[in-house]
Amino acid sequence: MGTPVISFGEGTAYFGPVVSPAPKGEEAGKALDALATLSGIDGFYELKRSRSGGVDFS
């Protein structure tokens, strides 16, 4: 397994997001909309924080 990569159209691709457990439904849509908004900001490169627990693969 590796880190996911996401890209919005042509251009820059981003490592992530790593979300555990993965959101579903409306929450997933809101997360995707937020990432799309950030990717549209010229100069946006990275957003990261430490994990406090393990990854939930369920």
N, C-alpha and C positions, 0 to 999 in steps of 0.2 A: 504494500500500500504506500501511497505517497500523498502529498498535499494536492488538493484539487486546484485547478486553474480555471478562471472565469474571464471571459472577454465580452465586451458589449460592442458588436459591430467590428469594424476594422480598426486596427491600432493596438493599443496597449492591452496586454493580458495581465491579470493579477493572480498571485498565489492566494488560494483560499476561496471562499471562507471556510474556516473550520468551526463548525457549530455542533455541539453535542449535548443532548440528542438533537437531531435535525428537526427544524421547525416544519410544521405542516399547515396546509390550508392558508387562511388569511395571514397568519404570522409569517409564513414562507414568502408570500407575495410582498409583504411590507419590507422584509429583509432584502429581497431582490431589488425592489424599488429604491431602497436606501443605497445599495451598492451601485446601482445605475447612476444615481444622483452624484455620488462621490466620484465616479469614474469620469463624469463630465466636467470636473473642476480641473483646469489646467494646473499642473504642478502637484496634483495628488499622487502620492507614491505608495504609502503604506499606513496601515492601522493595525496595531498589535497590542495584546496584553498577555500576561502570564496566565497559565492554566492552574487552577487549584485542585483539579481532580482528573480522573482518567477519562477516556473517550468512551461514549456509549454507542455501540454498533448495532443496537436493537432496531 
